[in-house]
Amino acid sequence: MAATKRAKVLRRVPTIAKLNDVYSFKTGDGRYGAVQVIGENAAQQRIELLALNYDSEMPPTMEVLADVGPFERDWGAWKREPARITTFAYVPWWATRVGENKPFPPFKSPCSSYGAWQTMLATYHSRRYKRGNTTGWKSDITEVEMDLGAGAFRVRRDSTSLIVGLTGLLPAPTSDPVKWNALDVLPYLTEITYQGSDARFVDYVRERKIRKVDWRAHRQTNISLENAAVQTLTLEVGPNELTIKMNDLLDRLQLNGRADRLTVDGAQVGFPFSYYVYAPELTAPPKGLDGLQIASYGGLKQVDTHHLTALPTVVELSLSGAPGTITDAGGFNKLTHLKELTIYEMYGLDVEHWPESFSGLDVLRMKGLKKADADKIKALVASVPRVDVTGARTDEWLATNLENPFRNWSDDGESFGKVAINAWKKAKSVVIVKGKDTPLKEAEAALKAMIVELNRLDDKRSIDTIRREEAGDAFMQLAEEAGVAKETAEKWFDAWREF
């Protein structure tokens, strides 16, 4: 008997935006925005998008948009410039086609900005914030002195962000109330990272209309952000229960720790609200996020996807390993609304329990996985319109490099990555012998040799911000393993690095 041939799976066609198409989307706070395609390069599947000056609680119609002009950026360094970008023509799941408009009059200069559709969304976010904060930023290098109650400190008057209470930065009392009003000398302050437990911090955030808040070691059981202007909130969540009363403008919640200990009250969790948690394992999500559409997880080591079934409405999902392993992929079968899935550095995918087909999935991005898994995954998602699978690694490569913090630097060039990987290996080979009993001089020499190699790399090709942070984390981790005091390691790193 002849073997039965497997039917060929046809890849579904993605939705492509065309010239003069108009799309609308929710911008948060119960409002809508719109964009028009004003240029296209069909061969490269790229388009030029123009944000339209539509900002309303009502979904737009073509009758209303027919005579609407461009959305002009008028904050910061922008001088009433139309918001336009060059981007890919693939239409994201959150954009709805309204119709076709008449051609838009051409601009005198070509578009020089590149980005994603989300860039247009961010444009409307800036207007949302401006409605509650009318102070426009202006350069002012004058230094001002302030004292929160733990000693005077000087910063530039035009500073927009501050880190309060952490070692070596703006000091704050650990027991007495913080003198938050001392920050009033900074007219453009929009972002505060605070390590401390003064509950009055929330009152100041509300009064100053602070847009971005990162609160660590807060020791609170209830936090109310009602009537605040916070758009991005980052919180540590420990073993104790915590309840947060949300404000209307919040569109991103970032957690570090036990997300299952959190209760969220009053969050508007539909698009564009997004939820992110950094923890080694997936746990149940916070209570009160019913209807959530965008969820991201980072720092994962073990992933049981059945915890994701508590988010049945999720449309866009990202799982980032530390690196990590998916121990049970059966939960993917329950995510029937999933449109975009991103998986990063998961060297074990439990492929046998993946859905036989992702009938509704539009985009799959995977980077950093076993080569054997990559071949199986590609067969499973043969019908998905957009599939990008990169960084497939052999077992031999993983055995040698999985624990190397510079393992992905080869993405910036093979020789670039090889130098960084080998520099870490040499330093590690010294530290691993005696661990925390490594003599200080030996640890210093090994760590300095690693930084010297990275400095040489930076001379040939500049080490960017992300790589610099990765280098710092790797350096501090090795220093800790060698028994070097944190303060000493920080001084070494800052003194030796040239990037």
Stockholm file with secondary structure:
# STOCKHOLM 1.0

chainA/1-499         MAATKRAKVLRRVPTIAKLNDVYSFKTGDGRYGAVQVIGENAAQQRIELLALNYDSEMPPTMEVLADVGPFERDWGAWKREPARITTFAYVPWWATRVGENKPFPPFKSPCSSYGAWQTMLATYHSRRYKRGNTTGWKSDITEVEMDLGAGAFRVRRDSTSLIVGLTGLLPAPTSDPVKWNALDVLPYLTEITYQGSDARFVDYVRERKIRKVDWRAHRQTNISLENAAVQTLTLEVGPNELTIKMNDLLDRLQLNGRADRLTVDGAQVGFPFSYYVYAPELTAPPKGLDGLQIASYGGLKQVDTHHLTALPTVVELSLSGAPGTITDAGGFNKLTHLKELTIYEMYGLDVEHWPESFSGLDVLRMKGLKKADADKIKALVASVPRVDVTGARTDEWLATNLENPFRNWSDDGESFGKVAINAWKKAKSVVIVKGKDTPLKEAEAALKAMIVELNRLDDKRSIDTIRREEAGDAFMQLAEEAGVAKETAEKWFDAWREF
#=GR chainA/1-499 SS CCCCCCCCCCCCCCCBCCTTEEEEEEEETTEEEEEEEEEEETTTTEEEEEEEEEEESSCCCHHHHTTCCBCEECSTTCCSEECEEEEESBCCTTCEEEEECCCCCCCSSCCCCBCCHHHHHHHHHHHHHHHHCCCCCCCCCCEEEEESSSCEEEEETTCCEEEESSTTSBCCCSSSCCCGGGGGGCTTCCEEEEESCCTTHHHHHHHTTCSEEEEESCCCSEEECTTCCCSEEEEEECSSCEEEECCTTCCEEEEEECGGGEEEESCCCSTTCEEEEECSBCCCCCBTCTTCCEEEEEEEEEEEGGGGGGCTTCCEEEEEEEEEEEEECGGGGGCTTCCEEEEEEESCCCGGGSCSCCTTCCEEEEEEEEHHHHHHHHHHTTTCSEEEEEEEECHHHHHHHTTCTTTTGGGGCHHHHHHHHHHHHHHHHHHHHHGGGCCHHHHHHHHHHHHHHHHHHHHHSCCCHHHHHHHHHHHHHHHHHTTCCHHHHHHHHHHHCCC
#=GC SS_cons         CCCCCCCCCCCCCCCBCCTTEEEEEEEETTEEEEEEEEEEETTTTEEEEEEEEEEESSCCCHHHHTTCCBCEECSTTCCSEECEEEEESBCCTTCEEEEECCCCCCCSSCCCCBCCHHHHHHHHHHHHHHHHCCCCCCCCCCEEEEESSSCEEEEETTCCEEEESSTTSBCCCSSSCCCGGGGGGCTTCCEEEEESCCTTHHHHHHHTTCSEEEEESCCCSEEECTTCCCSEEEEEECSSCEEEECCTTCCEEEEEECGGGEEEESCCCSTTCEEEEECSBCCCCCBTCTTCCEEEEEEEEEEEGGGGGGCTTCCEEEEEEEEEEEEECGGGGGCTTCCEEEEEEESCCCGGGSCSCCTTCCEEEEEEEEHHHHHHHHHHTTTCSEEEEEEEECHHHHHHHTTCTTTTGGGGCHHHHHHHHHHHHHHHHHHHHHGGGCCHHHHHHHHHHHHHHHHHHHHHSCCCHHHHHHHHHHHHHHHHHTTCCHHHHHHHHHHHCCC
//
